[in-house]
Amino acid sequence: MTQVDKTPEKISEMFSEISKSYDKNNNIISFGLHKKIKKSAIGLLDFSDNMKVLDLCCGTGDVTEILANTKYTSDICGIDFSKDMISVAQKRFPKLKFKCGDATTMPDYKNSSVDLITMAFGLRNINDRQSAIKESYRVLKNGGQFLHLDFGYKNIFSVIFNLIAITAIKLLYGNTLPYKYLIQSKKEFPEPEELIKEFEREGFKLKKKKDFLFGIISAQVYNR
Ligand SMILES: C[S@@+](CC[C@H](N)C(=O)[O-])C[C@H]1O[C@@H](n2cnc3c(N)ncnc32)[C@H](O)[C@@H]1O
């Protein structure tokens, strides 16, 4: 299979198309586990009062909501470039703040102005990973934290996941773009050790790492 087209327009359009079924389908392909994994990854973070937080590539807002419920966040915003994903998030969580924006360029945010940035299942969809990592580094305060969560190791369990979950996706979407895209984007995404090097090259320091589901999914917490 050739490389997937990850131009921002294509990605945003694809997520907009699946926005209404995204949550239901996420529950199906993760066997209902994705919320638990997101909570557990957030549990790796150090919290203090009045944190300013950005949840990048927030999609329909799962992570934004979990963070808001910690009560440590004085200012939290979910950012995504698909206005349809944002609209689903805003309907699910009317009291929370969401806005359209691109994780690779955040001109509204000053240098060293944010305490915590999270990105769950987002970086894999960004063509220019380096720009996204650099931009988060710029916006985070010194000592600020970045939580990254996404697919991890391409091991035997990942192969089994592909067979089961991806078959489910195929049944849900047919042989259409979202199905092909998920498989290919997983294949092209670096494994955690390689990804950690990409973060370290931009100045981040790895603080914690935790694998879920035998390494199929991996979380890393970095310090700026
Ligand atoms: C797989 S979803 C993850 C959503 C959510 N974080 C979750 O864990 O359920 C990926 C999201 O990233 C968004 N996205 C991809 N590239 C982006 C970018 N450069 N800037 C902002 N959002 C982006 C997509 O629109 C999509 O909503």
The ligand as an ORCA input file, in Angstrom:
! r2SCAN-3c Opt
* xyz 0 1
  C      -7.900      9.749     16.031
  S      -8.561     11.328     16.430
  C      -8.187     11.444     18.160
  C      -9.212     12.247     18.917
  C      -9.078     12.249     20.423
  N      -7.861     12.837     20.878
  C      -9.228     10.855     20.983
  O      -8.294     10.374     21.606
  O     -10.308     10.263     20.811
  C      -7.385     12.423     15.720
  C      -7.859     13.866     15.672
  O      -6.741     14.690     15.323
  C      -7.211     15.767     14.547
  N      -6.044     16.340     13.857
  C      -5.207     15.738     12.985
  N      -4.219     16.558     12.616
  C      -4.411     17.725     13.288
  C      -3.720     18.967     13.349
  N      -2.625     19.185     12.617
  N      -4.191     19.938     14.157
  C      -5.318     19.744     14.885
  N      -6.033     18.596     14.862
  C      -5.589     17.594     14.078
  C      -8.278     15.133     13.661
  O      -9.161     16.087     13.134
  C      -8.932     14.161     14.643
  O     -10.043     14.742     15.275
*
